[in-house]
Amino acid sequence: MAATAIERLHRRSLGIRRALGPIAEARGMARGMLWTGAGITLVFVLLAIFAPVLSPYGFDQYQAGGRRFAQLAHPGHGHILGTTVQSTDVLSRIVWGTQTELEVVGLALAFGLVIGVPLGLIAGYFGGLFDRAAVLFMDAMFAFPPLLLAIVIAFLLGSSVSSGVLVAALAITITYVPQYFRVVRNHVISVREEPYVEAARALGAKPFTILRKYVFFNVVQNVPVIATLNAADAVLTLTALGFLGYGVQPTQGAEWGYDVSRAVSDAASGIWWTGLFPGLAIVLLVTGLTLVGEGLNETINPVLRKRSIRRVDFAAPSLEPSTEILEP
């Protein structure tokens, strides 16, 4: 029993090393983009995790010690990034907004993967009427602009779902399910006729066993790249929903799009800090996620991947007779 468990652990470790091998071998621009984006993203992840510790105030706190904060206070002592027209601290709004952004984006990607990938596997492998109906439905969803579709879903769910985070996540999920479905389905169609799949089928393996053991891991290589790029796009979609008033409600959490929308009128009066810093947070997070996605694409994609080149010494061996004396 112990030997079997050790063998399983060894096989899993070999699988993890094989999966992470291309990342370890990344060189040049791909390596730079990957690690730069990962560093920027990690900063925002740490901000979200430690928001209760790092944030000086609550996301909607407008007073402390019985005294109300000054409205539209200039960045300086007491409020490093200034305050808003509601007397809330801009830095606190940004820190708590990081938590909201990553929570919504994480839920949206998880929902999209859980729905889109299995549908693509089943439709691509079995085909038939289900495949035709699924493709028709996904194509119909592609006909709508993503932001418009997200607004419609958020409007429909706003009255029935109390959590603004869940409403925003579901609204964004609908826009990405067709992408995962089409990518996985197209790969499954090309893989299901491969010899190793035919051999498993000839040996009597059940269809779902074939999908789980032989098809799934051969068709999901591009899904992490698409998910990372979709995460960057999801941040923009969420901020757009918040800007238009269909995202997370101001009483439920801080959201950068809502802060930028409230800062539009401030900018006309020369008050720049209420919109500049949330906007910079949006740009930095989107840039970090995009760099991670592009770096993964150039690292995982065998067509774009660049391997390290080792110099080999092709010098001819010496032709002079050896002077060594070999003892019998």
C-alpha positions as CSV (number, residue, x, y, z in Angstrom):
1,M,0.0,0.0,0.0
2,A,2.8,2.4,0.9
3,A,4.7,1.6,-2.2
4,T,1.6,2.2,-4.3
5,A,1.0,5.6,-2.7
6,I,4.7,6.6,-3.2
7,E,4.4,5.6,-6.9
8,R,1.3,7.7,-7.3
9,L,2.9,10.7,-5.7
10,H,6.0,10.2,-7.9
11,R,3.8,10.1,-11.0
12,R,1.9,13.2,-10.0
13,S,5.2,15.1,-9.3
14,L,6.5,14.0,-12.7
15,G,3.2,15.3,-14.3
16,I,3.6,18.7,-12.5
17,R,7.2,19.0,-13.6
18,R,6.2,18.2,-17.2
19,A,3.5,20.8,-17.1
20,L,5.7,23.5,-15.6
21,G,8.7,22.5,-17.8
22,P,7.9,25.0,-20.6
23,I,7.6,27.8,-18.0
24,A,11.0,27.0,-16.5
25,E,12.5,26.9,-20.0
26,A,11.1,30.3,-21.1
27,R,13.7,32.7,-22.4
28,G,13.9,36.2,-23.8
29,M,10.8,38.4,-24.1
30,A,8.4,35.6,-23.1
31,R,10.2,35.1,-19.8
32,G,10.2,38.9,-19.2
33,M,6.5,39.4,-19.9
34,L,5.5,36.3,-17.8
35,W,7.4,37.3,-14.7
36,T,6.7,41.0,-14.9
37,G,3.0,40.3,-15.3
38,A,3.1,37.7,-12.5
39,G,4.8,40.2,-10.2
40,I,2.2,43.0,-10.9
41,T,-0.6,40.5,-10.4
42,L,0.9,39.2,-7.2
43,V,0.9,42.7,-5.7
44,F,-2.8,43.1,-6.3
45,V,-3.5,39.6,-5.0
46,L,-1.6,40.4,-1.8
47,L,-3.6,43.7,-1.6
48,A,-6.8,41.8,-1.8
49,I,-5.9,39.2,0.7
50,F,-4.5,41.6,3.3
51,A,-7.0,44.4,2.6
52,P,-8.3,44.5,6.3
53,V,-4.7,45.0,7.4
54,L,-3.4,47.3,4.7
55,S,-6.4,49.6,4.3
56,P,-6.4,52.5,6.8
57,Y,-10.2,52.8,6.8
58,G,-13.3,50.9,5.6
59,F,-14.4,51.2,2.0
60,D,-17.4,53.3,3.0
61,Q,-16.0,54.9,6.2
62,Y,-16.3,58.7,6.2
63,Q,-15.4,59.5,9.7
64,A,-13.0,58.5,12.5
65,G,-12.9,59.4,16.2
66,G,-16.3,61.1,15.9
67,R,-15.0,63.6,13.3
68,R,-16.0,63.5,9.6
69,F,-13.3,63.5,7.0
70,A,-13.0,66.6,4.8
71,Q,-14.7,66.4,1.4
72,L,-12.3,66.3,-1.6
73,A,-9.3,66.7,0.6
74,H,-6.0,67.0,-1.4
75,P,-3.6,64.1,-1.1
76,G,-1.4,64.7,1.9
77,H,-1.1,63.9,5.6
78,G,-3.9,61.7,7.0
79,H,-5.2,60.8,3.5
80,I,-2.2,59.8,1.3
81,L,-4.4,59.8,-1.9
82,G,-7.0,62.3,-0.8
83,T,-10.7,61.9,-0.2
84,T,-13.8,61.8,-2.4
85,V,-16.9,63.9,-2.4
86,Q,-18.5,61.4,0.0
87,S,-15.5,62.0,2.4
88,T,-14.3,58.4,1.9
89,D,-10.5,57.7,1.7
90,V,-9.3,57.1,-1.9
91,L,-6.5,54.7,-0.8
92,S,-9.0,52.6,1.2
93,R,-11.4,52.5,-1.8
94,I,-8.6,51.3,-4.0
95,V,-7.4,48.6,-1.6
96,W,-10.9,47.3,-0.9
97,G,-11.7,47.6,-4.7
98,T,-8.9,45.2,-5.4
99,Q,-10.6,42.6,-3.3
100,T,-13.9,43.2,-5.2
101,E,-12.3,43.1,-8.6
102,L,-10.4,39.8,-8.0
103,E,-13.3,38.2,-6.3
104,V,-15.7,38.9,-9.2
105,V,-13.1,38.0,-11.9
106,G,-12.2,34.7,-10.1
107,L,-15.9,33.7,-9.8
108,A,-16.6,34.6,-13.4
109,L,-13.6,32.6,-14.7
110,A,-14.5,29.6,-12.5
111,F,-18.1,29.6,-13.7
112,G,-17.1,30.0,-17.3
113,L,-14.6,27.1,-17.1
114,V,-17.1,24.8,-15.2
115,I,-19.8,25.4,-17.9
116,G,-17.9,25.9,-21.1
117,V,-15.2,23.2,-20.9
118,P,-17.5,20.2,-20.2
119,L,-20.0,21.4,-22.8
120,G,-17.2,21.6,-25.3
121,L,-15.9,18.1,-24.4
122,I,-19.3,16.5,-24.7
123,A,-20.4,18.3,-27.9
124,G,-17.1,17.7,-29.6
125,Y,-16.8,14.0,-28.8
126,F,-20.4,12.9,-29.2
127,G,-21.5,15.3,-32.0
128,G,-25.1,14.8,-33.2
129,L,-28.1,16.9,-32.3
130,F,-26.7,18.1,-29.0
131,D,-23.6,19.5,-30.8
132,R,-25.6,21.3,-33.4
133,A,-27.9,22.9,-30.8
134,A,-25.0,23.9,-28.6
135,V,-23.1,25.4,-31.5
136,L,-26.2,27.3,-32.7
137,F,-26.8,28.7,-29.2
138,M,-23.2,29.7,-28.7
139,D,-23.1,31.4,-32.1
140,A,-26.2,33.3,-31.2
141,M,-24.5,34.6,-28.0
142,F,-21.5,35.6,-30.1
143,A,-23.8,37.9,-32.1
144,F,-24.3,40.2,-29.1
145,P,-21.6,42.6,-28.0
146,P,-20.1,41.3,-24.8
147,L,-20.7,44.4,-22.8
148,L,-24.3,44.7,-23.9
149,L,-24.9,41.1,-23.1
150,A,-23.4,41.6,-19.6
151,I,-25.5,44.7,-19.0
152,V,-28.7,42.7,-20.0
153,I,-27.8,39.8,-17.7
154,A,-26.9,42.1,-14.8
155,F,-30.2,44.0,-15.3
156,L,-32.2,40.8,-15.3
157,L,-30.5,39.3,-12.2
158,G,-30.3,42.5,-10.2
159,S,-33.8,42.2,-8.8
160,S,-33.6,38.5,-7.9
161,V,-30.0,38.1,-6.6
162,S,-29.0,40.1,-3.6
163,S,-25.3,39.8,-3.9
164,G,-23.8,42.4,-6.3
165,V,-20.6,40.4,-6.6
166,L,-22.5,37.3,-7.7
167,V,-24.6,39.3,-10.2
168,A,-21.5,40.9,-11.8
169,A,-19.7,37.5,-11.9
170,L,-22.7,35.8,-13.6
171,A,-23.1,38.6,-16.1
172,I,-19.4,38.4,-17.1
173,T,-19.6,34.5,-17.2
174,I,-22.2,34.6,-19.9
175,T,-19.8,36.5,-22.2
176,Y,-16.9,34.0,-21.9
177,V,-18.7,30.6,-21.9
178,P,-18.9,30.5,-25.8
179,Q,-15.1,31.1,-26.1
180,Y,-14.2,28.1,-23.9
181,F,-16.9,26.0,-25.6
182,R,-15.6,26.7,-29.1
183,V,-11.9,26.3,-28.3
184,V,-12.4,22.9,-26.5
185,R,-14.9,21.6,-29.0
186,N,-12.7,22.3,-32.0
187,H,-9.8,20.5,-30.3
188,V,-11.9,17.5,-29.3
189,I,-13.1,17.1,-32.9
190,S,-9.5,16.8,-34.1
191,V,-8.4,14.6,-31.2
192,R,-11.2,12.1,-31.1
193,E,-10.0,10.4,-34.3
194,E,-6.4,10.0,-33.1
195,P,-5.0,6.4,-32.9
196,Y,-4.7,6.4,-29.1
197,V,-8.4,7.4,-28.7
198,E,-9.4,4.7,-31.2
199,A,-7.3,2.1,-29.3
200,A,-9.0,3.0,-26.0
201,R,-12.3,2.7,-27.7
202,A,-11.4,-0.7,-29.2
203,L,-10.3,-1.9,-25.8
204,G,-13.8,-1.2,-24.5
205,A,-13.2,2.0,-22.5
206,K,-16.4,3.9,-21.7
207,P,-16.8,7.3,-23.5
208,F,-16.5,9.4,-20.3
209,T,-13.4,7.4,-19.3
210,I,-11.9,8.3,-22.7
211,L,-12.8,11.9,-22.2
212,R,-11.3,12.0,-18.7
213,K,-8.1,10.1,-19.3
214,Y,-7.2,10.5,-23.0
215,V,-9.0,13.6,-24.4
216,F,-9.2,16.2,-21.6
217,F,-5.5,16.8,-21.0
218,N,-4.8,17.0,-24.7
219,V,-7.3,19.7,-25.4
220,V,-6.9,22.1,-22.5
221,Q,-3.4,23.5,-23.2
222,N,-4.8,26.8,-24.5
223,V,-7.4,27.2,-21.9
224,P,-5.1,28.7,-19.2
225,V,-3.9,31.3,-21.7
226,I,-7.4,32.2,-22.8
227,A,-8.5,32.3,-19.1
228,T,-5.7,34.7,-18.2
229,L,-6.5,37.0,-21.1
230,N,-10.2,36.8,-20.3
231,A,-9.3,37.8,-16.7
232,A,-7.8,41.1,-18.0
233,D,-10.9,41.6,-20.2
234,A,-13.2,40.8,-17.3
235,V,-11.6,43.6,-15.2
236,L,-12.5,46.0,-18.0
237,T,-16.0,44.6,-18.3
238,L,-16.6,44.8,-14.5
239,T,-15.4,48.4,-14.4
240,A,-17.6,49.3,-17.3
241,L,-20.6,47.8,-15.5
242,G,-19.7,49.8,-12.4
243,F,-19.3,52.9,-14.4
244,L,-22.8,52.5,-15.9
245,G,-24.3,51.6,-12.5
246,Y,-25.0,47.9,-13.2
247,G,-22.0,46.4,-11.2
248,V,-21.4,46.0,-7.5
249,Q,-23.6,48.5,-5.7
250,P,-21.8,51.1,-3.6
251,T,-23.3,49.8,-0.3
252,Q,-22.0,46.3,-1.0
253,G,-18.3,47.0,-1.7
254,A,-15.8,49.3,-3.3
255,E,-15.5,49.1,-7.1
256,W,-13.1,51.1,-9.3
257,G,-15.5,51.6,-12.2
258,Y,-18.0,53.3,-9.8
259,D,-15.3,55.5,-8.4
260,V,-14.2,56.6,-11.9
261,S,-17.8,57.4,-12.8
262,R,-18.2,59.6,-9.7
263,A,-14.9,61.3,-10.4
264,V,-16.0,62.5,-13.9
265,S,-17.7,65.6,-12.4
266,D,-14.7,66.2,-10.1
267,A,-12.3,66.3,-13.1
268,A,-14.2,69.3,-14.6
269,S,-13.5,71.2,-11.4
270,G,-9.8,70.4,-11.4
271,I,-10.0,67.6,-8.8
272,W,-7.8,65.0,-10.3
273,W,-7.0,62.5,-7.5
274,T,-10.5,61.0,-7.2
275,G,-10.3,59.6,-10.8
276,L,-6.6,59.3,-11.4
277,F,-5.7,56.7,-8.8
278,P,-8.6,54.2,-9.5
279,G,-7.8,54.6,-13.2
280,L,-4.2,53.7,-12.6
281,A,-5.2,50.7,-10.6
282,I,-7.4,49.5,-13.5
283,V,-4.5,50.0,-16.0
284,L,-1.9,48.2,-13.8
285,L,-4.1,45.2,-13.1
286,V,-5.2,44.8,-16.7
287,T,-1.5,45.2,-17.8
288,G,-0.3,42.6,-15.4
289,L,-2.9,40.0,-16.4
290,T,-2.3,40.7,-20.1
291,L,1.4,40.2,-19.7
292,V,0.8,36.9,-17.9
293,G,-1.5,35.8,-20.7
294,E,0.9,36.8,-23.5
295,G,3.9,35.3,-21.7
296,L,2.0,32.0,-21.2
297,N,1.0,32.0,-24.8
298,E,4.6,32.3,-26.1
299,T,5.7,29.8,-23.4
300,I,3.2,27.0,-23.8
301,N,2.5,27.3,-27.6
302,P,5.1,25.1,-29.2
303,V,5.1,27.2,-32.4
304,L,6.0,30.4,-30.5
305,R,8.1,28.8,-27.8
306,K,11.9,29.5,-27.9
307,R,14.1,27.0,-26.3
308,S,17.5,27.6,-24.8
309,I,20.4,26.9,-27.2
310,R,23.5,25.2,-25.9
311,R,26.8,25.6,-27.6
312,V,28.5,22.4,-28.7
313,D,32.2,22.1,-29.2
314,F,32.7,20.4,-32.6
315,A,36.5,20.6,-32.4
316,A,38.1,17.5,-34.0
317,P,39.9,15.2,-31.6
318,S,43.6,15.1,-31.7
319,L,45.2,12.8,-34.3
320,E,48.6,12.6,-32.6
321,P,49.5,9.2,-31.2
322,S,49.0,8.8,-27.5
323,T,52.1,8.6,-25.4
324,E,50.4,6.9,-22.5
325,I,51.6,3.4,-21.6
326,L,48.8,1.0,-21.0
327,E,49.7,-1.5,-18.4
328,P,48.4,-5.0,-18.9
